[in-house]
Amino acid sequence: MIALFMFSMMMILLFTGQRVFGAIGAVGVISAILLWGTGGADIGFSAAIKLMNWYPLLTLPLFILMGYVLSESKIADDLYKMFHVWMGPIHGGLAIGTILLMVLVSAMNGLSVAGMAIGATIALPELLRRGYDKIMVTGVIQAGSSLGILVPPSVVLVLYAMIARQPVGQLWLAGVFPGLMMAAMFIIYVAVRCRLQPELGPVLPPEERNVPMAEKLKLLRAGLLPIGIFVSMMVPFVNGWTSLVESSAIGASAAMLAAIFKGRMNKIVFENSVRKTLGISCMFMWIILAALGFGAVFDGLGAVKAIEGLFIGQWGLSPWTILILMQLSFLIMGTFLDDTAMLVIVAPLYVPLVGALGFDLIWYGVLYTITTQIAYMTPPFGYNLFLMRAMAPPEISLRDIYRSIVPFVGVMIFALALVMLFPQIALWLPEYVYAR
């Protein structure tokens, strides 16, 4: 009953428009004081100390800085020019190139908002101008940008790692194959559909296709620079030469050097990158702090054991039934909450329960993230739907945006089912790397 009261109070505060960390942290600390007296206030303090002592958290601002430097200095724009020239001669080629762009932007930033911003402001106007179907390409950008919370360095998986007490490196590696698999599924869908209906994705006109090979190679070199930065960061980590924090420092330094050598680093770019990095990093630190305090109260209550006894002992539900019900609850919550709010609200309850049911917490982190991607695009209040509405040109209506996501949500649900049925899709890479 106490647990239900805490959840109810937290939801009421969230619906009043309070900041997520304020609502969750306040309910956690006030509940601790009411339950255990003035000594309960130490729960919030101990959560803060635990957060400050968590060394892998240093990866968060470094990876975010890397992404913003590449974005603000327009190095990421070179990627789209490269895909534009190289993929234009095939039906649906620019849409396929946009998906590849979204994957690479995700690997540079770790946030879905960055991919959405680049896709909606750079790719979408170009696709519409060249006669691509507006509903299909709107769905492409929404689905592609959602990969930002799964493909490493995912900021959401850092938050999950802190709450679930799991290694960030293993979680990031676990997201690689599911993220690439989902991107490949999007590409196959677009390629097949444009093959059957060529008018949805026309090829570029001859005057734009016939670019001299020297110009194509120049664009290829410029576009491959962000990929080189990502490789320089991840290869040492995967081979065990550097720690995750050291790799994030390499990535941030490489991005800064690239912007300097290309002559694109100036005071405005530097200041915007640092300001946005600080804003995002501080937001996530406050959310993690609130979640740790709230979770500590739950641990003290023994609420997880009580709910485990209810589901398994009294109701007789199987572990897989409970897991599927959890995923469905994420889809429902995703219609009105963002990914961090969902995780912070239910993680104190779900994560220990998943472990008690015998499931792998690294694998479950990937399941949570994929389910969050689906929830991001689910009407009526999916997060990505409203981001697209804010960034899309006037000729794309909210109805178009809702219609555009239907096939991509179907692909995501199929991918989620595959990862649930075949856990090694997510677990093989971290097991292989950490075994070395």
C-alpha positions in Angstrom: 0.0 0.0 0.0 2.9 2.4 0.8 4.4 1.6 -2.6 1.1 2.3 -4.4 0.8 5.5 -2.5 4.3 6.6 -3.5 3.6 5.8 -7.2 0.3 7.7 -7.1 1.8 10.8 -5.5 4.7 10.7 -8.1 2.2 10.5 -11.0 0.1 13.3 -9.6 3.2 15.5 -9.3 4.3 14.7 -12.9 0.9 15.5 -14.3 1.1 19.0 -12.6 4.1 19.7 -14.9 6.8 19.4 -12.2 10.3 18.4 -13.4 10.8 14.6 -13.4 13.7 14.7 -10.9 11.8 17.1 -8.6 8.7 14.9 -8.5 10.6 11.6 -8.0 13.2 12.9 -5.6 10.6 14.7 -3.4 8.4 11.7 -3.1 11.4 9.5 -2.3 12.9 11.7 0.4 9.6 12.7 2.0 8.5 9.1 2.1 11.8 8.1 3.8 11.4 10.8 6.5 7.8 9.7 7.1 8.8 6.0 7.3 12.0 6.2 9.3 12.1 9.6 10.9 14.7 12.3 10.4 17.4 9.7 9.7 15.5 8.9 6.5 16.8 12.1 5.0 20.2 10.5 4.8 18.9 8.4 1.9 19.0 11.3 -0.5 22.5 12.3 0.8 23.9 8.8 0.3 22.4 8.7 -3.2 24.3 11.9 -4.0 27.6 10.4 -2.7 27.0 7.2 -4.7 26.5 9.2 -7.8 29.6 11.2 -7.3 31.7 8.1 -6.8 30.4 6.4 -10.0 33.4 6.7 -12.2 31.7 5.6 -15.5 29.4 8.6 -15.3 32.3 10.7 -16.7 31.6 9.1 -20.1 28.2 11.0 -20.2 29.4 14.6 -20.7 32.4 13.5 -22.9 30.2 11.6 -25.4 27.6 14.3 -25.4 30.3 16.9 -26.0 31.6 14.8 -28.9 28.2 14.7 -30.5 27.5 18.4 -30.1 30.9 19.4 -31.5 30.3 17.3 -34.6 26.8 18.7 -35.0 27.5 22.4 -34.3 30.5 22.5 -36.5 28.4 21.0 -39.4 30.8 18.0 -39.8 27.7 15.8 -39.5 26.2 17.7 -42.5 29.0 16.3 -44.7 27.6 12.8 -44.1 24.3 13.7 -45.8 26.0 15.3 -48.8 28.0 12.0 -49.2 24.9 9.8 -49.0 23.1 12.2 -51.3 25.6 11.7 -54.1 26.4 8.1 -53.6 22.8 6.8 -52.9 20.9 9.1 -55.3 20.9 6.9 -58.4 18.7 4.1 -56.9 15.0 4.2 -56.1 14.6 5.2 -52.4 18.3 5.8 -52.2 18.1 9.2 -50.4 15.7 7.7 -47.9 18.1 4.7 -47.3 21.0 7.2 -47.0 18.9 9.1 -44.5 18.6 6.0 -42.3 22.4 5.4 -42.5 22.8 9.1 -41.6 20.6 8.6 -38.5 22.7 5.5 -37.4 25.9 7.5 -37.7 24.5 10.5 -35.9 23.3 8.2 -33.2 26.8 6.8 -32.9 28.1 10.3 -32.5 25.6 11.7 -30.0 23.6 9.0 -28.1 20.4 11.1 -28.1 17.4 10.7 -30.4 16.8 14.5 -30.4 20.0 15.1 -32.3 19.1 12.7 -35.0 15.6 14.1 -35.3 17.0 17.7 -35.6 19.5 16.8 -38.3 17.0 14.6 -40.2 14.1 17.1 -40.1 16.2 20.2 -40.9 18.6 18.8 -43.5 17.2 15.6 -45.0 13.5 16.2 -45.0 13.4 19.4 -47.1 15.7 17.7 -49.6 13.6 14.6 -49.8 10.4 16.5 -50.3 11.9 18.7 -53.0 12.9 15.7 -55.0 9.4 14.2 -55.0 9.7 11.6 -52.2 6.5 10.5 -50.6 6.0 12.8 -47.6 4.4 10.1 -45.4 7.2 7.5 -46.0 10.1 9.9 -45.4 8.5 11.4 -42.3 8.4 7.8 -40.9 12.0 7.2 -42.0 13.3 10.2 -40.0 11.3 9.4 -36.9 12.3 5.7 -36.9 15.9 6.4 -37.8 16.3 9.0 -35.1 14.9 6.6 -32.4 18.0 4.5 -32.9 19.9 7.2 -30.9 18.8 5.6 -27.6 20.0 2.1 -28.6 23.2 2.5 -30.7 26.2 3.3 -28.5 27.0 5.7 -27.0 23.4 5.7 -25.8 22.8 8.2 -23.0 19.6 6.2 -21.9 21.6 3.1 -21.4 24.0 5.0 -19.1 20.9 5.9 -17.0 19.8 2.3 -17.0 23.3 1.1 -16.0 23.3 3.4 -13.0 19.9 2.4 -11.8 20.3 -1.3 -12.5 23.9 -1.4 -11.3 25.2 -2.9 -14.5 28.4 -2.2 -16.5 27.9 0.6 -19.1 30.3 -1.0 -21.5 28.4 -4.3 -21.6 25.1 -2.5 -22.2 26.5 -0.4 -25.0 28.0 -3.4 -26.7 24.6 -5.2 -26.2 22.9 -2.5 -28.1 25.2 -2.7 -31.2 23.7 -5.7 -33.1 20.0 -5.0 -32.2 20.5 -1.4 -33.3 22.1 -2.4 -36.6 19.6 -5.1 -37.1 16.7 -2.6 -36.8 18.4 -0.2 -39.1 18.8 -3.0 -41.7 15.1 -3.8 -41.4 14.2 -0.2 -42.0 16.4 -0.1 -45.1 15.0 -3.4 -46.4 11.4 -2.1 -45.9 12.2 1.2 -47.8 14.1 -0.6 -50.6 11.3 -3.2 -51.2 8.6 -0.6 -51.0 10.3 1.8 -53.4 11.0 -1.1 -55.8 7.3 -2.0 -55.8 6.2 1.6 -55.9 9.0 3.6 -57.7 7.0 6.9 -57.5 7.5 6.9 -53.7 11.3 7.3 -54.0 12.4 8.6 -57.4 16.0 8.6 -58.5 18.0 11.8 -58.7 17.9 13.5 -62.1 20.8 12.8 -64.4 22.4 16.3 -63.9 22.7 15.6 -60.2 23.8 12.0 -60.6 26.6 12.6 -63.0 29.1 13.9 -60.5 32.8 13.5 -61.4 34.5 10.7 -59.5 37.0 13.1 -58.0 34.1 15.1 -56.5 32.5 11.8 -55.2 35.7 10.7 -53.6 36.2 14.2 -52.0 32.7 13.9 -50.5 33.4 10.4 -49.4 36.5 11.5 -47.5 34.6 14.3 -45.8 31.7 12.1 -44.9 33.9 9.3 -43.5 35.6 11.7 -41.0 32.8 11.2 -38.3 33.0 7.4 -38.9 36.8 7.6 -38.4 36.3 9.5 -35.1 33.9 6.8 -33.9 36.3 4.0 -34.9 39.2 5.7 -33.2 37.2 5.7 -30.0 35.6 2.3 -30.1 38.4 0.1 -31.5 40.7 0.6 -28.4 37.8 0.0 -26.1 36.7 -3.2 -27.8 40.2 -4.6 -27.9 40.7 -3.8 -24.2 43.4 -1.2 -24.7 41.4 1.6 -23.0 38.6 1.9 -20.5 35.3 3.3 -21.4 36.0 6.6 -19.8 39.4 6.8 -21.7 37.6 6.0 -25.0 35.1 8.7 -24.4 37.9 11.2 -23.8 39.5 10.1 -27.1 36.2 10.6 -29.0 35.7 14.1 -27.5 39.3 15.1 -28.3 39.1 13.7 -31.8 35.9 15.6 -32.5 37.5 18.9 -31.2 40.6 18.4 -33.3 38.6 17.5 -36.4 36.6 20.8 -36.1 39.8 22.8 -35.5 41.6 21.3 -38.5 38.6 21.8 -40.8 38.5 25.5 -39.7 35.0 25.1 -38.2 35.8 25.6 -34.5 35.1 29.2 -33.4 33.8 30.8 -30.3 30.1 30.3 -31.2 30.5 26.6 -32.0 32.6 26.0 -28.8 30.2 27.9 -26.5 27.0 26.3 -28.0 28.6 22.8 -27.7 29.7 23.3 -24.1 26.4 24.9 -23.0 24.3 22.1 -24.5 26.6 19.5 -23.0 26.3 21.0 -19.5 22.5 21.3 -19.8 22.0 17.6 -20.9 24.6 16.3 -18.4 23.2 18.1 -15.4 19.6 17.0 -16.3 20.7 13.4 -16.4 22.6 13.7 -13.2 19.6 15.1 -11.3 17.4 12.4 -12.7 19.9 9.6 -11.7 20.2 11.2 -8.2 16.4 11.2 -7.7 16.1 7.6 -9.0 18.7 6.3 -6.6 17.0 7.9 -3.7 13.6 6.7 -4.7 15.0 3.2 -5.4 16.6 3.1 -1.9 13.2 3.6 -0.3 11.8 0.8 -2.3 14.6 -1.5 -1.2 14.0 -0.6 2.4 10.3 -1.3 2.1 10.7 -4.7 0.6 8.2 -3.8 -2.1 10.0 -5.9 -4.7 9.7 -9.1 -2.7 6.0 -8.4 -2.0 5.2 -7.9 -5.7 7.2 -11.0 -6.7 5.2 -13.0 -4.2 2.0 -11.6 -5.6 2.8 -12.3 -9.2 4.4 -15.8 -8.8 3.1 -17.1 -5.5 -0.6 -15.9 -5.5 -1.4 -15.3 -9.1 0.9 -18.1 -10.5 2.1 -16.1 -13.5 5.1 -17.5 -15.4 8.3 -15.4 -15.6 7.7 -14.8 -19.4 4.1 -13.6 -18.8 5.4 -11.1 -16.2 8.1 -9.9 -18.6 5.6 -9.4 -21.4 3.3 -7.5 -19.1 6.2 -5.2 -18.1 6.9 -4.4 -21.8 3.2 -3.6 -22.4 3.2 -1.3 -19.4 6.2 0.6 -21.0 4.2 1.0 -24.3 1.3 2.4 -22.4 3.4 4.8 -20.3 5.3 5.9 -23.4 2.2 7.5 -24.8 2.5 10.3 -22.2 6.0 10.0 -20.7 9.6 10.2 -22.1 12.2 7.4 -21.7 13.9 8.8 -18.7 10.7 9.4 -16.8 9.5 5.8 -17.6 12.8 4.3 -16.5 13.0 6.2 -13.2 9.4 5.5 -12.3 9.4 1.8 -12.8 13.1 0.8 -12.5 13.1 0.5 -8.7 10.3 -2.1 -9.1 11.1 -3.8 -12.5 14.9 -4.2 -12.4 15.1 -6.2 -9.2 12.0 -8.2 -10.2 13.6 -9.1 -13.6 16.7 -10.3 -11.8 14.7 -12.4 -9.3 12.8 -14.0 -12.3 16.2 -15.2 -13.6 16.5 -13.0 -16.6 19.8 -11.3 -17.7 19.7 -7.6 -16.7 22.0 -6.6 -19.7 19.5 -8.2 -22.1 16.6 -6.6 -20.3 18.2 -3.2 -20.7 18.1 -3.7 -24.5 14.5 -4.9 -24.3 13.6 -1.8 -22.3 15.3 0.5 -24.8 13.6 -1.1 -27.9 10.3 -0.8 -26.1 11.0 2.8 -25.4 11.8 3.4 -29.1 8.3 2.0 -29.9 6.6 4.1 -27.2 8.4 7.2 -28.6 6.4 6.7 -31.8 3.1 5.6 -30.5 0.1 7.9 -30.6 -1.5 9.9 -29.1 1.4 11.5 -27.3 4.6 9.7 -28.5 7.7 11.9 -27.9 9.0 11.7 -31.4 5.6 12.6 -32.9 5.6 16.0 -31.3 9.3 16.6 -32.0 8.5 16.0 -35.7 5.5 18.2 -35.6 7.6 21.0 -34.2 10.4 20.6 -36.8 8.5 19.5 -39.9 7.5 21.9 -42.7 3.9 23.1 -42.8 2.8 20.7 -45.6 3.2 17.7 -43.2 0.2 17.5 -41.0 -0.1 15.7 -37.6 -2.3 13.1 -39.4 0.6 12.5 -41.9 3.0 12.1 -39.0 0.7 9.6 -37.2 0.2 7.6 -40.5 3.9 7.6 -41.3 5.0 5.5 -38.2 2.7 2.5 -38.7 5.0 0.3 -40.8 8.1 1.3 -38.8 6.4 0.4 -35.5 5.5 -3.0 -37.0 9.2 -3.5 -37.8 10.3 -2.5 -34.3 7.8 -4.9 -32.7 9.2 -7.7 -34.9 12.8 -6.7 -33.9 11.7 -6.7 -30.2 10.2 -10.2 -30.6 13.5 -11.5 -32.2 15.6 -10.1 -29.4 13.3 -11.7 -26.8 13.3 -15.0 -28.5 17.1 -15.0 -29.3 18.8 -13.2 -26.4 22.3 -13.8 -28.0 21.5 -11.1 -30.6 22.2 -8.7 -27.7 24.5 -10.8 -25.5 27.0 -12.3 -27.9 29.1 -9.1 -28.5 29.5 -8.1 -24.8 30.3 -11.7 -23.8 32.9 -12.0 -26.6 34.6 -8.7 -25.8 34.6 -9.1 -22.0 35.8 -12.7 -22.3 38.9 -11.4 -24.0 
